[in-house]
Amino acid sequence: MIHSEKIVYQDPKSKATFEGVISWDDTIQEPKPGVLVVHTFRGRGDFEFNKAEEIAKLGYVGFAIDMYGEGKHTSIPEEADALMQPFLDDRALLLNNIALALDALKNHEQVDATKTGGIGFCFGGKCMLDLARSGADVGGVVSFHGIYDQPNVNHQGDIKAAVLVLHGWEDPMASPESTVALGHELTARNADWQILAFGHTGHAFTNPAAKFPEKGMYYQPSSNRRAWQAMKNFFEEVFSQE
C-alpha cells in the first residue's frame, strides 16, 4: 500500500520552512531509492502529489518538494509568475532550495541515501537541470518539458548525474536551437545525457489540464506515455549501477 505523509523542513540559514509530501510502498521493508518531484511554476499541488505516488508504485520513494516555501501554490498564472521570478533572477537561490529538499529526502528513514534522483516539470525541469549542472552527487535527473537556459552561476567540472531530457519539439518555451545548445553544454561537461524529443508535442504535454494550444501548451497522451516509460527505463538503469 502506498503511504504518504507531509514533511516540513527548514533552511538553517534563512529559517524559511518548506512543506513537502513523501510517498512510499510500505510493503517494501528495506530502504529504497529516493526521487525528488519538482513542481511547475504554480507550486506544489495535486499534480506533483500524484507523480510522487506513481514513483512510489515503482518501488522508490517519491518526494513532492516545495520550492517556494510554506507550500505556496496558485492556479492564477500571474501569481505563479510572481512566485517563480525570484528563482529565475537568482539561480543560486533556486539551487539552494533544491539542495534543502535533497537533504530532507536523503535523511528520510525509508530512503537509501546512496541512490537518489529527481524529476521535474516545466520550471521543475529547469530545477533538475540546475541540480545536475551544480555537480551534485545524485544518480540521475529527468526534465519533462523543462527550460534549458544556463544559470547565472559559474558551475565547473564534470556533471556527475545522468541526464534525461524529455522534450516536445514544438515547445515554444524551449526552441530547437536551445535544445541543441543544451546538448552541446552537457557534452562539454562530460555528462551522460539523453534528449528524447516528441513530434507534434508542445509544452506541458504531461498535464491533462493543459488546454491552451494557441499558446503551445497542450496535453499529448502518447508523448506523456512514452516519456514516463523512458523515465522508468532510465531510473532502472541508474539505480542498478549505483
C-alpha positions as CSV (number, residue, x, y, z in Angstrom):
1,M,0.0,0.0,0.0
2,I,1.2,3.5,-0.8
3,H,1.8,5.6,2.3
4,S,2.1,9.4,2.0
5,E,2.8,12.0,4.6
6,K,3.8,15.7,4.9
7,I,7.3,16.6,5.8
8,V,8.2,20.1,7.0
9,Y,11.9,21.0,6.5
10,Q,13.8,24.2,7.1
11,D,16.6,26.3,5.7
12,P,19.0,26.6,8.7
13,K,20.3,30.0,7.4
14,S,17.1,31.8,6.4
15,K,14.8,29.8,8.8
16,A,12.4,29.6,5.9
17,T,10.1,26.5,6.1
18,F,9.1,24.2,3.3
19,E,6.2,21.6,3.1
20,G,6.8,18.5,1.0
21,V,4.8,15.3,0.7
22,I,6.7,12.0,0.6
23,S,5.3,8.7,-0.6
24,W,6.4,5.1,-0.5
25,D,5.2,1.5,-0.7
26,D,5.0,0.3,2.9
27,T,5.1,-3.3,1.9
28,I,8.8,-2.8,0.9
29,Q,10.8,-3.0,4.2
30,E,14.3,-2.1,3.0
31,P,15.5,1.4,2.2
32,K,14.6,2.5,-1.3
33,P,15.9,4.9,-3.9
34,G,14.6,8.4,-3.4
35,V,13.3,10.6,-6.2
36,L,12.6,14.3,-5.9
37,V,9.4,15.5,-7.8
38,V,9.7,19.2,-8.6
39,H,6.7,21.3,-9.4
40,T,5.7,23.6,-12.2
41,F,5.6,27.4,-11.8
42,R,2.3,27.1,-10.0
43,G,3.9,25.5,-6.9
44,R,3.5,22.1,-5.4
45,G,0.0,20.7,-5.8
46,D,-2.1,17.6,-6.7
47,F,-0.2,17.0,-9.9
48,E,3.0,16.6,-8.1
49,F,1.4,14.5,-5.3
50,N,0.1,12.1,-7.9
51,K,3.5,11.8,-9.5
52,A,5.2,11.1,-6.2
53,E,2.7,8.3,-5.6
54,E,3.3,6.9,-9.1
55,I,7.1,7.0,-8.3
56,A,6.3,5.1,-5.1
57,K,4.4,2.4,-7.1
58,L,7.7,1.8,-8.9
59,G,9.4,0.8,-5.7
60,Y,11.0,4.1,-5.0
61,V,10.3,6.9,-2.5
62,G,8.7,9.9,-4.3
63,F,9.1,13.3,-2.7
64,A,6.9,16.2,-4.0
65,I,9.1,19.1,-2.8
66,D,8.2,22.7,-2.1
67,M,10.4,25.2,-3.9
68,Y,8.6,28.4,-2.8
69,G,8.2,27.7,0.9
70,E,5.2,27.2,3.1
71,G,3.5,25.1,0.5
72,K,2.7,28.1,-1.7
73,H,0.5,27.2,-4.7
74,T,-1.7,29.1,-7.1
75,S,-3.9,28.4,-10.1
76,I,-3.6,32.0,-11.3
77,P,-0.8,32.4,-13.9
78,E,0.2,35.9,-12.9
79,E,0.6,34.9,-9.3
80,A,2.6,31.8,-10.4
81,D,4.9,34.1,-12.4
82,A,5.5,36.2,-9.4
83,L,6.3,33.2,-7.2
84,M,8.7,31.8,-9.8
85,Q,10.5,35.1,-10.8
86,P,12.9,35.3,-7.8
87,F,14.3,31.9,-8.7
88,L,14.8,32.9,-12.3
89,D,16.6,36.0,-11.2
90,D,18.7,34.2,-8.6
91,R,19.7,30.7,-9.7
92,A,21.8,30.2,-6.6
93,L,18.6,30.6,-4.5
94,L,16.9,28.0,-6.8
95,L,19.8,25.6,-6.3
96,N,19.8,26.2,-2.5
97,N,16.1,25.2,-2.2
98,I,16.6,22.0,-4.3
99,A,19.6,21.1,-2.1
100,L,17.5,21.5,1.0
101,A,14.9,19.1,-0.3
102,L,17.5,16.6,-1.4
103,D,19.0,16.6,2.1
104,A,15.5,16.0,3.6
105,L,15.0,13.1,1.1
106,K,18.4,11.5,1.9
107,N,17.7,11.8,5.6
108,H,14.3,10.0,5.5
109,E,14.4,6.6,7.1
110,Q,12.7,5.0,4.0
111,V,15.5,6.2,1.6
112,D,18.7,4.6,0.6
113,A,20.8,7.8,0.6
114,T,23.3,6.3,-1.9
115,K,20.5,6.1,-4.5
116,T,18.8,9.4,-5.3
117,G,17.5,11.2,-8.4
118,G,14.8,13.6,-9.4
119,I,12.2,14.6,-11.9
120,G,10.8,18.0,-12.7
121,F,8.1,19.5,-14.9
122,C,8.4,22.9,-16.7
123,F,10.0,25.1,-14.0
124,G,10.8,21.8,-12.2
125,G,12.7,20.7,-15.3
126,K,14.9,23.8,-15.1
127,C,15.5,22.9,-11.4
128,M,16.6,19.4,-12.2
129,L,19.0,20.6,-14.9
130,D,20.5,23.1,-12.5
131,L,20.9,20.4,-9.9
132,A,22.9,18.4,-12.4
133,R,24.9,21.4,-13.5
134,S,25.9,22.0,-9.9
135,G,27.8,18.7,-9.9
136,A,25.5,17.3,-7.2
137,D,26.1,13.6,-6.3
138,V,22.8,12.2,-7.5
139,G,22.3,9.2,-9.8
140,G,20.1,10.9,-12.4
141,V,17.7,13.7,-13.2
142,V,14.8,13.9,-15.6
143,S,13.4,17.1,-17.2
144,F,9.9,16.9,-18.5
145,H,9.2,19.9,-20.9
146,G,11.7,21.9,-19.0
147,I,13.5,25.2,-19.8
148,Y,17.1,25.0,-20.9
149,D,18.8,28.4,-20.3
150,Q,22.1,28.2,-18.4
151,P,22.2,29.7,-14.9
152,N,23.9,32.8,-13.9
153,V,26.2,30.6,-11.7
154,N,29.6,29.6,-12.8
155,H,29.4,25.8,-12.4
156,Q,32.5,24.0,-13.5
157,G,33.8,20.4,-13.7
158,D,32.1,17.3,-14.9
159,I,28.4,16.7,-14.4
160,K,28.0,13.6,-12.2
161,A,24.3,12.9,-12.6
162,A,23.0,11.1,-15.7
163,V,20.6,13.4,-17.5
164,L,17.4,12.6,-19.4
165,V,15.6,15.4,-21.2
166,L,12.0,14.7,-22.4
167,H,11.1,17.4,-24.9
168,G,8.2,18.5,-27.0
169,W,9.6,19.5,-30.4
170,E,7.0,22.3,-30.8
171,D,7.5,23.7,-27.2
172,P,7.6,27.5,-27.6
173,M,9.5,27.8,-24.4
174,A,12.3,25.6,-25.5
175,S,13.2,26.1,-29.1
176,P,15.1,23.5,-31.2
177,E,18.1,25.9,-31.0
178,S,18.0,25.9,-27.2
179,T,17.7,22.1,-27.2
180,V,20.7,21.7,-29.4
181,A,22.6,24.2,-27.2
182,L,21.8,22.1,-24.1
183,G,23.2,19.1,-25.8
184,H,26.5,21.0,-26.5
185,E,26.6,22.2,-22.9
186,L,26.1,18.7,-21.5
187,T,28.7,17.3,-23.8
188,A,31.2,19.9,-22.8
189,R,30.8,18.9,-19.2
190,N,31.1,15.2,-19.9
191,A,27.6,14.4,-18.8
192,D,25.9,11.1,-19.5
193,W,23.0,12.6,-21.3
194,Q,20.0,11.8,-23.5
195,I,17.5,14.1,-25.2
196,L,14.2,12.5,-26.4
197,A,12.1,14.8,-28.5
198,F,8.5,14.1,-29.3
199,G,7.0,15.3,-32.6
200,H,3.7,17.2,-32.7
201,T,4.1,18.0,-29.0
202,G,4.2,21.3,-27.2
203,H,4.8,22.5,-23.6
204,A,3.1,20.8,-20.6
205,F,2.4,17.7,-22.6
206,T,2.2,15.6,-19.4
207,N,-0.7,17.5,-17.9
208,P,-4.3,16.7,-18.9
209,A,-5.3,20.1,-17.6
210,A,-3.1,21.9,-20.2
211,K,-5.6,23.1,-22.8
212,F,-4.0,26.2,-24.4
213,P,-3.0,25.0,-27.9
214,E,-2.9,28.6,-29.1
215,K,0.0,29.2,-26.6
216,G,1.7,25.9,-27.5
217,M,0.6,24.3,-24.2
218,Y,-1.4,21.1,-24.5
219,Y,-1.7,17.6,-23.3
220,Q,-0.3,14.9,-25.6
221,P,-1.3,11.4,-24.3
222,S,1.1,9.4,-26.5
223,S,4.1,11.6,-25.7
224,N,3.2,11.5,-22.0
225,R,3.0,7.7,-22.0
226,R,6.3,7.4,-23.9
227,A,8.1,9.9,-21.7
228,W,7.0,8.1,-18.5
229,Q,8.2,4.8,-19.9
230,A,11.5,6.4,-20.8
231,M,11.8,7.7,-17.3
232,K,11.2,4.3,-15.8
233,N,13.8,2.7,-18.0
234,F,16.3,5.5,-17.1
235,F,15.9,5.0,-13.3
236,E,16.1,1.2,-13.6
237,E,19.5,1.6,-15.2
238,V,20.7,4.5,-13.0
239,F,19.8,2.8,-9.7
240,S,21.1,-0.6,-10.8
241,Q,24.5,0.9,-11.3
242,E,24.9,2.7,-8.0
